[in-house]
Amino acid sequence: MSDDNSPVGETLHREDEETVQGQDRPKQQDSGALNGTPSSRFLRAELELNAHLRRLSFSEQVRYIYNPLEYAWETHRCYVEKYCQPGQRFLFLGMNPGPFGMAQTGVPFGEVRSVVDWLKITGEVGHPDDEHPKRRITGLACTKSEVSGARFWGFFKKLCGEPELFFRHCFVHNLCPLIFMSASGKNLTPPELPAAEREALLALCDIALCQVVEALNVSMVIGIGKMAEQRARRALSAANINVRVEGIMHPSPRSAQANKGWEDVAKAKLAELGVLSLLNNS
């Protein structure tokens, strides 16, 4: 991780404090921001997205909205500063946080054991302002495992051995940082939102994705699931950003095909894309 006492660290601390205090004026990226490290540029894009997302409103169907980029900023920043680095060619892109993954840890596909034991992420996790009584945030102490995250990070742990090999070439990000719930606590994915609300949300996320792709200078975006792949292709094409977009199957337990052998499917696709050989530690 970078030194928190560095100028970049101080700037991001100040921006974090402003975000937590509720300042919702978007911070414009100036030319100096483009000269920072990949991790600092990445975090700036996320803070700017947070400011825009705070202005959105949703219908009664959406009763609770959690943003782990606010209450779990400390662990999220640990992940980004530790693993977002120059030379990463591939960006794996998920859709939005899962209730027992990134919602708890601030890390994409952040199943707790993988985050703590393999990625070695540390930090305090707070709470959303409005928290569902049945969907409490317990952070890195969460005892429930998220299947998608356990499959995703477990696969790369088997393949790479150590996270440094994976992150030498790849980084993992979610298009949308928000998790939505109904009054009952049911998880609502972005496709389940009313069309106008969904498009207003994803239009902002598309812009942030373009900023992130340019900040990291990746050559390929790999959508995890069809929707992430399609949104990435649409957003980057509309912005005339020349980056290849591909996709792999989502490791969700809702997918019968993923339940039959997600690792084999993912391995075959990554071999086809030329990624697998870079990550195999054997």
PABARO-613779 format. One record per residue: residue number from 1; x, y, z of N, C-alpha, C, O in turn. Coordinates in steps of 0.2 Angstrom, whole numbers, plus 5000, padded with zeros to 4 digits. Each point is the difference from the previous one (the first is absolute). Layout:
i;n_x;n_y;n_z;ca_x;ca_y;ca_z;c_x;c_y;c_z;o_x;o_y;o_z
NUM;X;Y;Z;X;Y;Z;X;Y;Z;X;Y;Z
...
***
This chain:
i;n_x;n_y;n_z;ca_x;ca_y;ca_z;c_x;c_y;c_z;o_x;o_y;o_z
1;5004;4994;5000;4996;5006;5000;5004;5006;5000;5006;5000;5002
2;4992;5006;4995;5003;5006;5000;5000;5003;5007;4996;4998;5004
3;5009;5006;4997;5001;5004;5007;4994;5004;5001;4999;5005;4996
4;4997;4995;5009;4995;5004;5001;5002;5007;5002;4996;5005;4999
5;5010;4996;5002;5003;5007;5001;5002;5004;4994;5002;5005;5000
6;4998;4991;4994;5002;5003;4994;4995;5005;4998;4994;5000;5003
7;5007;5005;4992;4995;5005;4998;4994;4997;4997;4995;5002;5002
8;5006;4992;4994;4994;4997;4998;4996;4997;5005;4994;5001;5000
9;5009;4996;5005;4996;4997;5006;4997;5005;5004;4994;4999;5001
10;5009;5007;5000;4997;5006;5003;4994;5002;4996;4994;5002;5003
11;5007;4999;4991;4994;5002;4995;4994;4996;5001;4994;5002;5001
12;5007;4991;4998;4995;4996;5000;4997;4999;5007;4994;4999;5001
13;5010;5002;5005;4997;5000;5006;4995;5006;5001;4994;5000;5002
14;5008;5006;4995;4996;5006;5000;4993;4999;4996;4995;5002;5003
15;5006;4995;4991;4994;4999;4996;4996;4995;5003;4994;5001;5000
16;5009;4994;5004;4996;4995;5003;4996;5003;5006;4994;4999;5001
17;5009;5006;5003;4996;5003;5005;4995;5004;4997;4994;5001;5003
18;5007;5003;4992;4995;5004;4997;4994;4996;4998;4994;5002;5000
19;5007;4992;4997;4995;4995;4997;4996;4998;5006;4994;5000;5000
20;5009;4998;5006;4997;4997;5005;4995;5005;5004;4995;4999;5002
21;5008;5008;4997;4996;5005;5003;4994;5002;4996;4996;5005;5002
22;5003;4992;4992;4995;5001;4996;5000;5006;4995;4995;5002;4996
23;5011;5000;5002;5001;5005;4995;4999;4997;4993;5003;4995;4999
24;4992;5008;4998;4998;4996;4994;5002;5004;4993;4998;4998;4995
25;5006;5007;5006;5003;5003;4994;5005;4996;4996;5005;4999;5003
26;4994;4999;4991;5005;4996;4997;5007;5003;4999;5000;5006;4999
27;5005;4990;5002;5007;5003;5000;5002;4999;4993;5000;4994;4997
28;5002;5011;5000;5002;5000;4993;5007;4998;5000;5004;5002;5003
29;4998;4993;4992;5006;4998;4999;5004;5005;4996;4999;5001;4994
30;5007;5001;5009;5004;5005;4997;5006;4996;4996;5001;4994;5001
31;5003;5010;4996;5006;4997;4996;5004;4997;5005;5004;4995;4998
32;4997;5007;5008;5004;4997;5005;4998;4994;5002;5004;4995;5002
33;4990;5003;4999;4997;4994;5002;5002;4994;4995;5001;4995;5002
34;5000;5007;4991;5002;4995;4995;5007;4998;5001;5002;4995;4997
35;5002;5009;5007;5007;4998;5001;5002;4996;5006;5005;4998;5001
36;4989;5000;5002;5001;4996;5006;5002;4992;4999;5000;4999;4994
37;5000;4997;5011;5000;4993;4999;4994;4997;4998;4995;5004;5000
38;5005;4990;4997;4993;4997;4998;4995;5000;5005;4994;5001;5000
39;5009;4997;5006;4995;5000;5006;4997;5006;5002;4994;5001;5002
40;5010;5005;4998;4997;5006;5002;4995;5003;4995;4995;5002;5001
41;5007;4996;4992;4995;5002;4995;4994;4996;5000;4994;5003;5000
42;5006;4991;5002;4995;4996;5001;4995;5002;5006;4994;5000;4999
43;5009;5001;5006;4996;5003;5006;4997;5006;4999;4994;5001;5002
44;5009;5004;4994;4997;5006;4999;4994;4999;4996;4995;5004;5001
45;5005;4992;4994;4994;4999;4995;4995;4997;5005;4994;5001;4998
46;5007;4995;5006;4995;4997;5005;4997;5005;5004;4994;5000;5001
47;5010;5004;5002;4997;5006;5004;4996;5004;4996;4995;5003;5003
48;5007;4999;4991;4996;5004;4996;4993;4997;4998;4995;5003;5000
49;5005;4990;4999;4994;4996;4999;4996;5000;5006;4994;5001;4999
50;5008;4999;5007;4996;5000;5006;4997;5006;5000;4994;5000;5002
51;5009;5006;4997;4996;5006;5000;4994;5001;4996;4995;5002;5001
52;5006;4995;4993;4995;5000;4995;4994;4995;5002;4994;5002;4999
53;5008;4992;5004;4995;4996;5001;4995;5002;5006;4995;4998;5001
54;5008;5006;5003;4997;5003;5006;4994;5004;4998;4995;5001;5004
55;5005;5002;4990;4994;5004;4998;4994;4996;4997;4995;5003;4999
56;5006;4990;5000;4995;4996;4997;4994;4999;5005;5001;5000;5006
57;4993;4999;4991;4995;4998;5004;4996;4994;4997;5001;4999;4994
58;4996;4997;5010;4998;4993;4998;4992;5000;5003;4999;5003;5005
59;4998;4993;4991;4993;4999;5002;4999;4995;5006;5005;4998;5003
60;4989;5001;5000;4998;4997;5006;5003;4993;5000;5001;4997;5005
61;4999;5000;4989;5003;4993;4999;5007;4999;5004;5001;4995;5003
62;5003;5010;4996;5006;5000;5003;5000;5004;5007;4999;5006;5000
63;5001;4990;5005;5000;5002;5007;5006;5002;5003;5001;5005;5004
64;5004;4991;4995;5007;5001;5003;5005;5000;4994;5000;4996;4995
65;5005;5008;5006;5006;5001;4995;5006;5000;5004;5001;5005;5005
66;5004;4990;4994;5006;5000;5004;5005;5002;4995;5000;4998;4994
67;5005;5006;5008;5006;5002;4996;5006;4998;5004;5002;5004;5004
68;5001;4990;4994;5006;4999;5004;5006;5004;4998;5005;5000;5004
69;4995;5004;4991;5005;5005;4999;5000;5006;5004;5004;5004;5000
70;4991;4996;5005;4999;5005;5005;5002;4997;5007;5005;5001;5003
71;4991;4994;4999;5001;4997;5007;5005;4995;5000;5003;4999;5006
72;4999;4998;4989;5006;4996;4999;5006;5002;4996;5004;4997;4998
73;4997;5010;5002;5005;5003;4997;5007;4998;5002;5004;5000;4996
74;4997;4999;5010;5006;4998;5003;5003;4994;4997;5006;4999;4998
75;4990;4996;5002;5002;4993;4997;5000;5001;4993;5005;4996;4997
76;4991;5007;5000;5000;5001;4992;5006;5003;4998;5004;4998;4995
77;4998;5008;5009;5006;5003;4998;5006;4996;5001;5005;5000;4996
78;4995;4996;5009;5006;4995;5001;5000;4995;4994;5006;4999;4998
79;4989;4999;5000;5000;4995;4994;5003;5004;4994;5004;4997;4996
80;4993;5009;5003;5003;5004;4994;5007;5002;5000;5004;4999;4995
81;4998;5003;5011;5007;5003;5001;5005;4994;5000;5006;5000;4998
82;4992;4994;5004;5004;4994;5000;5001;4997;4993;5005;4997;4999
83;4989;5003;4998;5000;4995;4994;4999;5004;4993;5002;4997;4995
84;4996;5009;5005;5000;5004;4994;5006;5003;4998;5003;5004;5003
85;5000;4994;4991;5007;5001;4999;5001;5001;4992;4996;4998;4997
86;5010;5005;5002;5001;5001;4992;5001;4993;4997;5003;4995;5003
87;4996;5005;4991;5001;4994;4996;4995;4995;4999;5000;4995;4997
88;4994;5006;5007;4995;4995;5000;4996;5001;4993;4997;5005;4999
89;5002;4989;4997;4997;5000;4994;4993;4999;5000;4997;5001;4995
90;5001;4995;5010;4993;4997;5000;4996;5003;5006;5002;5000;5005
91;4992;5003;4993;4995;5002;5006;4994;4995;5000;4996;5000;4995
92;5004;4996;5010;4994;4996;5001;4994;5005;5003;5002;5003;5005
93;4992;4997;4992;4995;5004;5002;4994;4997;5002;4997;4996;4996
94;5001;5004;5010;4994;4998;5003;4994;5005;4999;5002;5006;4998
95;4992;4993;5004;4995;5004;4999;4999;5005;5006;5001;5006;5000
96;4997;4991;5006;5000;5004;5006;5001;4995;5006;5000;4994;5000
97;5000;5009;5007;5002;4996;5005;4995;4995;5002;4994;5000;4999
98;5008;4994;5004;4996;4995;5003;4999;5001;5007;5004;5003;5003
99;4991;4995;5000;4998;5002;5007;5005;4997;5005;5001;5003;5006
100;5002;4991;4992;5005;4997;5005;5007;5000;4997;5005;4997;5002
101;4996;5008;4993;5007;5001;4997;5002;5007;5001;5002;5002;5005
102;4998;5002;4989;5002;5006;5001;4997;5005;5005;5002;5004;5002
103;4991;4994;4998;4996;5004;5005;5003;5000;5007;4999;5004;5004
104;5004;4990;4998;5003;4999;5006;5008;5002;5001;5002;5003;5005
105;5001;4997;4989;5008;5000;5000;5002;5006;4996;5006;5002;5002
106;4990;5001;4994;5003;5005;4996;5004;4998;4994;5003;5004;4996
107;4998;4990;5003;5004;4997;4994;4995;4996;4995;4996;4996;5003
108;5005;5005;4991;4996;4997;4995;5000;4992;5001;5005;4997;5001
109;4989;5000;4998;5000;4993;5002;5003;4998;5006;5002;4994;5001
110;4997;5010;5004;5004;5000;5006;4998;4995;5006;4998;5002;5005
111;5001;4992;4993;4999;4995;5005;5005;5000;5006;5006;5001;4998
112;4991;4999;5008;5004;5003;5005;5007;4996;5001;5005;5003;5001
113;4995;4990;4999;5006;4996;5001;5005;5001;4995;5006;5001;5001
114;4992;5000;4993;5004;5002;4994;5004;5006;5001;5006;5001;4999
115;4990;5004;5003;5002;5007;5001;5005;5000;5006;5005;5003;5000
116;4994;4994;5006;5004;5000;5006;5006;4995;4999;5005;5002;5001
117;4994;4992;4997;5005;4995;5000;5004;5000;4994;5007;4999;5000
118;4991;5003;4994;5004;5000;4994;5002;5007;4998;5006;5001;4998
119;4989;5003;5001;5002;5007;4998;5003;5004;5006;5004;5005;4999
120;4995;4993;5007;5003;5003;5006;4998;5007;5001;5004;5005;5001
121;4990;4996;4998;4997;5007;5000;4998;5002;5008;4998;4995;5003
122;5004;5011;4999;4999;5001;5007;4996;5007;5000;5000;5004;4995
123;4997;4998;5011;4997;5006;5000;4993;5000;5004;4997;4994;5001
124;5001;5011;5001;4993;5001;5003;4994;5001;4995;5001;5003;4995
125;4994;4993;5006;4994;5001;4996;4994;5003;5004;4999;4997;5006
126;4998;5009;4992;4995;5003;5004;4993;4997;4998;4999;4994;4998
127;4996;5010;5002;4993;4998;4998;4997;5005;4996;5002;5006;5000
128;4993;4992;4996;4996;5005;4996;4996;5004;5004;4999;4998;5006
129;4999;5008;4992;4996;5004;5004;4993;4997;5002;4998;5000;5006
130;4999;4996;4989;4994;4997;5001;5001;4993;4999;5001;4998;4994
131;4999;4998;5011;5002;4993;4999;4994;4995;5002;4996;5001;5005
132;5003;4994;4990;4994;4995;5001;5002;4996;5006;5005;4997;5001
133;4990;5002;5004;5001;4996;5006;5002;4993;4998;5004;4997;5004
134;4995;5000;4990;5001;4993;4999;5007;5000;4995;5002;4995;4998
135;5000;5011;5000;5006;5000;4996;5005;5005;5003;5003;5005;4997
136;4999;4993;5009;5005;5004;5003;5007;4999;4997;5002;4995;4997
137;5002;5010;5003;5007;5000;4998;5004;4999;5006;5001;5003;5005
138;5003;4991;4995;5005;4998;5005;5007;5000;4998;5004;4998;5003
139;4997;5004;4990;5006;5001;4998;5005;4994;4999;4997;4995;4998
140;5009;5005;5004;5004;4995;4999;4999;4994;5006;5003;4995;4999
141;4992;5007;5005;4998;4995;5005;4994;4996;4997;4998;4995;5004
142;5000;5006;4990;4994;4997;4998;5001;4992;4999;5005;4998;4997
143;4991;4998;5005;5001;4993;5000;4996;4996;4995;5001;4994;4999
144;4995;5010;4997;4997;4997;4994;5004;5001;4994;5003;5005;4998
145;4998;4989;4998;5004;5000;4994;4996;5002;4994;4994;4997;4999
146;5008;5007;4996;4997;5001;4994;5003;4996;4995;5006;5000;4998
147;4989;4995;4999;5003;4995;4995;5003;5003;4994;5005;4997;4998
148;4993;5008;4999;5003;5003;4994;5007;5002;5002;5005;4999;4996
149;4996;5005;5009;5007;5002;5002;5004;4994;5002;5006;5000;4998
150;4992;4995;5006;5004;4995;5001;5002;4996;4994;5006;4998;5000
151;4990;5001;4995;5001;4997;4994;5006;5004;4996;5005;4997;4998
152;4993;5009;5002;5005;5005;4996;5007;5000;5002;5004;4998;4997
153;4996;5004;5010;5007;5001;5003;5003;4993;5001;5006;4999;5000
154;4990;4996;5002;5003;4993;5001;5003;4997;4993;5005;4997;5001
155;4992;5005;4994;5003;4998;4993;5006;5003;4999;5005;4996;4998
156;4996;5010;5003;5006;5003;4999;5006;4999;5005;5006;5000;4999
157;4992;4998;5007;5004;4998;5005;5003;4993;4998;5006;4999;5000
158;4990;4996;4997;5003;4994;4998;5004;5001;4994;5005;4997;4999
159;4994;5008;4997;5003;5001;4993;5007;5003;5002;5005;4998;4997
160;4995;5007;5007;5006;5005;5001;5004;4998;5006;5006;5002;5000
161;4991;4995;5005;5003;4999;5006;5001;5006;5004;4997;5000;5006
162;5006;5005;4992;5000;5007;5004;4997;5005;4996;5000;5000;4994
163;4996;5005;5010;4997;5005;4996;5004;5005;4996;4998;5003;4995
164;5009;4997;5007;5004;5005;4996;5000;4998;4993;5001;5004;4995
165;4999;4989;5003;5000;4998;4993;4994;5002;4996;5000;5002;4995
166;4994;4997;5009;4994;5002;4996;5000;5008;4999;4999;5002;4994
167;5003;5002;5011;5000;5007;4999;5006;5003;4996;5000;5006;4999
168;5004;4990;5000;5006;5002;4995;4997;5002;4993;5002;5004;4997
169;4992;4992;5002;4997;5001;4993;4993;5002;5000;4998;5003;4995
170;4999;4997;5011;4992;5001;5000;4998;5004;5006;5004;5001;5005
171;4990;5002;4994;4997;5003;5006;4993;4999;4999;4997;4998;4995
172;4999;5003;5011;4993;4998;5000;4996;5006;5003;5002;5003;5005
173;4993;4998;4992;4996;5006;5001;4992;4999;4999;4999;4995;4996
174;4997;5009;5007;4993;4999;4999;4997;5006;4996;5002;5006;5002
175;4994;4994;4993;4997;5005;4996;4997;5005;5005;5001;5006;5000
176;4994;4991;5004;4996;5004;5005;5002;4999;5007;5000;4994;5002
177;5001;5010;5002;5002;4999;5007;4994;4999;5005;5001;4998;5006
178;4993;5003;4991;4994;5000;5005;4997;4993;5000;5000;4996;4995
179;4997;5003;5011;4996;4994;5001;4993;5002;5002;5000;5004;5004
180;4995;4993;4993;4993;5002;5001;4996;4995;5003;5001;4994;4999
181;4995;5008;5006;4995;4995;5003;4993;5002;5001;4999;5006;5000
182;4997;4990;4999;4993;5001;5002;4998;5001;5007;5005;4999;5004
183;4989;5003;4998;4999;5000;5007;5000;4994;5004;5002;4999;5006
184;4998;4995;4990;5000;4993;5003;5008;4998;5001;5001;4996;5003
185;5003;5008;4994;5007;4999;5000;5003;4996;4994;5005;4998;4999
186;4990;5001;4996;5002;4996;4994;5005;5004;4996;4999;5006;4999
187;5006;4991;4999;5005;5003;4995;4997;5002;4993;4997;4996;4997
188;5004;5010;5001;4997;5002;4994;5006;5002;4995;5004;5005;5002
189;4997;4991;4993;5006;5002;4995;4998;5006;4996;4994;5001;4999
190;5011;5002;4998;4998;5006;4995;4995;4998;4995;4995;5004;4999
191;5005;4990;4998;4995;4998;4995;4993;5000;5003;4995;5001;4996
192;5004;4998;5010;4993;5000;5003;4998;5007;5002;4994;5000;5002
193;5010;5005;4997;4997;5007;5002;4996;5002;4994;5000;4998;4994
194;4995;5007;5007;4996;5003;4995;5005;5003;4994;5005;5002;5002
195;4993;4998;4992;5004;5001;4995;5003;5007;5000;5006;5001;4999
196;4990;5004;5003;5003;5007;5000;5005;5001;5005;5006;5003;5000
197;4993;4994;5006;5005;5000;5006;5006;4996;4998;5005;5002;5002
198;4994;4992;4995;5006;4996;4998;5004;5004;4995;5007;5000;5001
199;4991;5003;4994;5004;5003;4995;5003;5007;5003;5006;5001;4999
200;4991;5002;5006;5003;5006;5003;5006;4998;5004;5005;5003;5000
201;4994;4991;5004;5005;4997;5004;5006;4998;4995;5006;5002;5001
202;4993;4994;4994;5005;4997;4996;5004;5005;4996;5005;4999;4998
203;4991;5006;5000;5003;5005;4996;5006;5004;5004;5005;5001;4997
204;4994;5000;5009;5006;5002;5004;5005;4995;5001;5006;5002;5000
205;4992;4992;5001;5005;4995;5001;5004;4999;4994;5006;4998;5000
206;4991;5002;4994;5003;5000;4994;5006;5005;4999;5005;4998;4998
207;4993;5008;5004;5005;5005;5000;5006;4999;5004;5006;5001;4998
208;4993;4997;5008;5005;4998;5005;5004;4994;4997;5006;5000;5001
209;4991;4995;4996;5004;4995;4997;5005;5002;4995;5005;4998;5000
210;4993;5007;4996;5004;5002;4995;5006;5004;5003;5006;4999;4998
211;4993;5005;5007;5005;5003;5004;5005;4995;5003;5006;5001;5000
212;4991;4993;5003;5004;4995;5003;5005;4997;4994;5006;4998;5002
213;4991;5000;4993;5003;4996;4994;5006;5005;4998;5006;4997;4999
214;4993;5009;5000;5005;5005;4998;5006;5001;5005;5006;5000;4999
215;4991;5000;5008;5005;5001;5005;5005;4993;5001;5006;5001;5001
216;4991;4994;4998;5004;4993;5000;5004;4999;4994;5005;4996;5000
217;4992;5006;4994;5003;4999;4994;5001;4992;4998;5004;4998;4998
218;4990;4999;5004;4999;4993;4998;4999;4999;4993;4998;5004;4996
219;5003;4990;5001;4999;4998;4993;4994;4996;4999;4998;4999;4995
220;4999;4998;5011;4994;4996;4999;4996;5000;5006;5003;5000;5006
221;4991;5001;4993;4995;5000;5006;4996;4993;4999;4998;4999;4995
222;5002;4997;5011;4997;4994;5000;4994;5000;5004;5000;5000;5006
223;4994;5001;4991;4994;5000;5004;4998;4993;5003;5001;4995;4997
224;4997;5006;5010;4999;4994;5003;4992;4999;5000;4997;5003;5004
225;5000;4993;4992;4993;5000;4998;4998;5005;4994;5004;5004;4999
226;4991;4994;4998;4998;5003;4994;4999;5008;5001;5001;5004;4995
227;4995;4998;5010;4998;5007;5001;5007;5004;5000;5000;5005;4997
228;5004;4993;5008;5007;5004;5000;5003;5000;4994;5003;5006;4998
229;4998;4989;4998;5003;5000;4993;4996;5005;4996;5004;5004;4996
230;4990;4995;5003;4996;5005;4996;5000;5007;5001;5001;5004;4996
231;4999;4998;5011;5001;5007;5002;5007;5002;4998;5000;5006;4998
232;5005;4990;5004;5006;5002;4998;5001;5002;4993;5003;5005;4998
233;4995;4990;4998;5001;5001;4993;4996;5006;4997;5003;5004;4996
234;4991;4997;5007;4996;5006;4998;5004;5007;5002;5000;5005;4996
235;5002;4995;5010;5003;5006;5003;5006;5002;4997;5001;5006;4998
236;5004;4989;5001;5006;5001;4997;5000;5002;4993;5003;5004;4997
237;4992;4993;4999;4999;5001;4993;4997;5007;4999;5003;5004;4996
238;4993;4998;5008;4997;5007;5000;5005;5005;5001;4999;5006;4997
239;5006;4993;5008;5005;5005;5001;5006;4999;4996;5005;5004;5001
240;4994;4992;4994;5006;4999;4995;5006;4998;5003;5006;5002;4998
241;4994;4994;5007;5006;4997;5004;5001;4993;4997;4996;4996;5000
242;5010;5004;4997;5002;4994;4996;5003;4995;5005;5006;4999;5000
243;4989;4997;5003;5002;4994;5005;4996;4994;4998;4994;5001;4999
244;5009;4994;5000;4996;4994;4999;4996;4998;5006;5002;5000;5006
245;4992;4998;4992;4995;4997;5006;4998;4993;4998;4998;4999;4995
246;5003;4997;5010;4998;4993;5000;4996;4998;5006;4998;5005;5004
247;5000;4989;4997;4996;4998;5006;5002;4993;5002;5001;4996;4996
248;4997;5003;5011;5000;4993;5002;4994;4999;5004;4996;5005;5002
249;5002;4989;4999;4994;4998;5004;5000;5003;5007;5006;4999;5003
250;4989;5003;4999;4999;5002;5007;5000;4994;5005;4997;4995;4998
251;5007;5005;5007;5000;4994;5005;4994;5000;5005;5001;4996;5005
252;4994;5007;4993;4994;5000;5004;4997;4993;5002;4999;4996;4995
253;4999;5003;5011;4996;4993;5001;4993;5000;4997;4997;4995;5000
254;5001;5011;4997;4994;5000;4997;5000;4997;4993;4995;4998;4997
255;5011;5001;5001;5001;4997;4993;5002;4993;5000;5004;4997;5003
256;4991;4999;4994;5001;4993;5000;5006;4998;4997;5004;4995;5002
257;4998;5008;4992;5007;4998;4997;5006;5002;5004;5004;4996;5000
258;4995;5009;5004;5006;5002;5005;5000;4995;5005;5006;4998;5002
259;4989;4999;5000;5000;4995;5006;5002;4994;4997;5003;4996;5005
260;4997;5002;4989;5003;4994;4997;5007;5000;4999;5003;4995;5000
261;5000;5011;5001;5008;5000;4999;5002;5007;4997;5003;5000;4995
262;4996;5005;5009;5002;5007;4998;5008;5000;4998;5002;5003;4996
263;5002;4994;5009;5007;5001;4999;5002;4997;4993;5004;5003;4997
264;4993;4991;5001;5002;4998;4993;4998;5004;4994;5004;5001;4996
265;4990;5002;5005;4998;5005;4995;5005;5006;5000;5002;5002;4994
266;4999;5001;5012;5004;5006;5000;5007;4998;4998;5003;5005;4996
267;5000;4990;5005;5007;4998;4998;5000;5000;4993;5005;5002;4997
268;4990;4994;4999;5000;5000;4993;5000;5007;4997;5003;5001;4995
269;4993;5003;5008;4999;5007;4997;5006;5004;5000;5002;5003;4996
270;5001;4997;5010;5006;5003;5002;5006;4998;4995;5005;5004;4998
271;4995;4989;5001;5005;4997;4995;4999;5003;4993;5005;5002;4997
272;4989;4999;5001;4998;5002;4994;5002;5008;4999;5003;5002;4995
273;4997;5001;5011;5002;5007;4999;5007;5002;5001;5002;5006;5000
274;5002;4989;5002;5007;5001;5001;5002;5002;5007;5006;5002;5001
275;4989;4997;5004;5001;5002;5006;5003;4995;5005;5004;5001;5004
276;4994;4993;4995;5001;4994;5004;5007;4999;5001;5003;4999;5005
277;5001;5001;4989;5007;4998;5000;5004;5005;5005;5006;4999;5002
278;4992;5007;4998;5003;5005;5004;4999;4999;5008;5004;5003;5004
279;4991;4994;4998;4998;4999;5007;5001;4993;5003;5000;4999;5006
280;5003;4997;4989;5001;4993;5003;5007;4999;5003;5005;5002;4997
281;4995;4997;5010;5006;5000;5003;5004;4993;5000;5005;4999;5003
282;4992;4996;4993;5004;4994;4999;5005;5000;4995;5003;4995;4999
***
